[in-house]
Amino acid sequence: METLRYFSRQVVEEALTMSEAIELMKDAFRSLSSGEAVVPLRVNLPQPEQNAQTLFMPVYLPSTEAVGLKMVTIFRDNPIQNLPLIHGLMLIMDGTNGQPLALLDAEYLTALRTGAASGLATDLLARKDASVLAVFGTGAQARTQVKGVAAVRSLEKVLVFGKNTAKAEAFCIEMQNTLGINVEAASQPKQLLEADIICTATTSNVPVFEHQYLKKGVHINGVGSYRSDAREIPGLTMQSAKIVVDQRSAALAEAGDVVLPIQEGLFEADSIFAELGEIVLGTKPGRASSGEITVFKSVGNAAQDLAVASYLVRKAQKLNLGVVLG
Ligand SMILES: NC(=O)c1ccc[n+]([C@@H]2O[C@H](COP(=O)([O-])OP(=O)(O)OC[C@H]3O[C@@H](n4cnc5c(N)ncnc54)[C@H](O)[C@@H]3O)[C@@H](O)[C@H]2O)c1
């Protein structure tokens, strides 16, 4: 009988670095695009009366010898009550004999792997000399977006575009102390023209910036919108950029940033240049010129969660991390 462990948020946070998570994303996206990973489209359970939905995300990754299921709740009124928007738990079973291995808090796990995916995408798609990052949003995902990008490029400045001035100022102080780089709140939309890399990590349903304020050669990680009727990136930007997604089928079903420009005739499904895993595999190239605009649109994939969680389980077996439940 194998040991069943529980990993709290604190254990997940302390046991893994962003750089380790970025390495794990290479495996996750490679196995997704090679067809090895088994990741059906997630089940989305709506609770309109609570302005909420719950996602059930099953996954089998043969390379990790593990099967997983992540359950994430998204309660959109939570931030008003100072509660996290997202809570989650992930269950891991042994992929060779089906025995239960671990239960993990998935709130930070989700933020970590989402930031790590943007870190990987930035490494493959942003200009090598990129030094200014702009981030939209000041919540849980925005924090790990900044950490993911800072792990792969030498940043000189981070510009923060928030909705709430006090929260943006507090975010700047926290991130400046964590990363030791200059982090400033932006006061005008046109300041975006300074950015070499942009991360959108908001709950907005409409574009959070204007296409005219993009710098030539900018790379954008769009992680916030995950419903087919919500978008953060202008249609014009999607039309003129090289678009890379986490998984084509999921992007075409769930990413308003992709679905809405298609409905508007600005873009076609075939215009998606690549999945991130195809660039990792080398079957598609990354950035082709210093002037092109690149976009990584992610809706989030359970392969990312299982890659990180199963690594944590293996590490825990060696270092005796987490709490043994039985
Ligand atoms: N792609 C993925 O893998 C993935 C993973 C996790 C979460 N998400 C999504 O990312 C989004 C953010 O999640 P979170 O956990 O950080 O939520 P959060 O509530 O902690 O933060 C949301 C932030 O968006 C800001 N915001 C809303 N509208 C804005 C606008 N127009 N301009 C600037 N800022 C704006 C809010 O002020 C807040 O700072 C959610 O939609 C979530 O579902 C995506």
The ligand as a MOL file (V3000), in Angstrom:
LIG
                    3D

  0  0  0     0  0            999 V3000
M  V30 BEGIN CTAB
M  V30 COUNTS 44 48 0 0 0
M  V30 BEGIN ATOM
M  V30 1 N -4.9490 30.8910 -17.9440 0
M  V30 2 C -4.8930 30.2290 -16.8130 0
M  V30 3 O -4.2810 29.1650 -16.7290 0
M  V30 4 C -5.5330 30.7980 -15.5790 0
M  V30 5 C -5.2400 30.2270 -14.3310 0
M  V30 6 C -5.8030 30.8000 -13.2000 0
M  V30 7 C -6.6610 31.8960 -13.3140 0
M  V30 8 N -6.9560 32.4020 -14.5410 0 CHG=1
M  V30 9 C -7.8420 33.5630 -14.6800 0
M  V30 10 O -7.0550 34.7260 -14.4310 0
M  V30 11 C -7.9050 35.7970 -13.9830 0
M  V30 12 C -7.2980 36.4500 -12.7530 0
M  V30 13 O -7.2860 35.5080 -11.6690 0
M  V30 14 P -6.7850 35.9340 -10.2130 0
M  V30 15 O -6.7880 34.6830 -9.4090 0
M  V30 16 O -5.5540 36.7380 -10.2930 0 CHG=-1
M  V30 17 O -7.9940 36.8920 -9.7690 0
M  V30 18 P -7.9610 38.1030 -8.7220 0
M  V30 19 O -9.3770 38.4010 -8.3890 0
M  V30 20 O -6.9860 37.7730 -7.6300 0
M  V30 21 O -7.3590 39.3100 -9.5700 0
M  V30 22 C -8.0480 39.8920 -10.6620 0
M  V30 23 C -7.4520 41.2470 -10.9270 0
M  V30 24 O -7.9970 41.7790 -12.1360 0
M  V30 25 C -8.1490 43.1930 -11.9260 0
M  V30 26 N -8.9580 43.7530 -12.9990 0
M  V30 27 C -10.2310 43.4590 -13.3460 0
M  V30 28 N -10.5920 44.1820 -14.4310 0
M  V30 29 C -9.4900 44.9400 -14.7880 0
M  V30 30 C -9.1960 45.8800 -15.8140 0
M  V30 31 N -10.1370 46.2150 -16.7050 0
M  V30 32 N -7.9420 46.4380 -15.8760 0
M  V30 33 C -6.9900 46.1140 -14.9820 0
M  V30 34 N -7.2140 45.2290 -13.9660 0
M  V30 35 C -8.4470 44.6570 -13.8870 0
M  V30 36 C -8.6890 43.2600 -10.5190 0
M  V30 37 O -8.5980 44.5820 -9.9990 0
M  V30 38 C -7.7330 42.2730 -9.8270 0
M  V30 39 O -6.5090 42.8970 -9.4930 0
M  V30 40 C -9.2740 35.1420 -13.7170 0
M  V30 41 O -10.1570 35.4340 -14.7980 0
M  V30 42 C -8.9510 33.6600 -13.6580 0
M  V30 43 O -10.0360 32.8500 -13.9690 0
M  V30 44 C -6.4000 31.8780 -15.6630 0
M  V30 END ATOM
M  V30 BEGIN BOND
M  V30 1 1 1 2
M  V30 2 2 2 3
M  V30 3 1 2 4
M  V30 4 1 4 5
M  V30 5 2 4 44
M  V30 6 2 5 6
M  V30 7 1 6 7
M  V30 8 2 7 8
M  V30 9 1 8 9
M  V30 10 1 8 44
M  V30 11 1 9 10
M  V30 12 1 9 42
M  V30 13 1 10 11
M  V30 14 1 11 12
M  V30 15 1 11 40
M  V30 16 1 12 13
M  V30 17 1 13 14
M  V30 18 2 14 15
M  V30 19 1 14 16
M  V30 20 1 14 17
M  V30 21 1 17 18
M  V30 22 2 18 19
M  V30 23 1 18 20
M  V30 24 1 18 21
M  V30 25 1 21 22
M  V30 26 1 22 23
M  V30 27 1 23 24
M  V30 28 1 23 38
M  V30 29 1 24 25
M  V30 30 1 25 26
M  V30 31 1 25 36
M  V30 32 1 26 27
M  V30 33 1 26 35
M  V30 34 2 27 28
M  V30 35 1 28 29
M  V30 36 1 29 30
M  V30 37 2 29 35
M  V30 38 1 30 31
M  V30 39 2 30 32
M  V30 40 1 32 33
M  V30 41 2 33 34
M  V30 42 1 34 35
M  V30 43 1 36 37
M  V30 44 1 36 38
M  V30 45 1 38 39
M  V30 46 1 40 41
M  V30 47 1 40 42
M  V30 48 1 42 43
M  V30 END BOND
M  V30 END CTAB
M  END
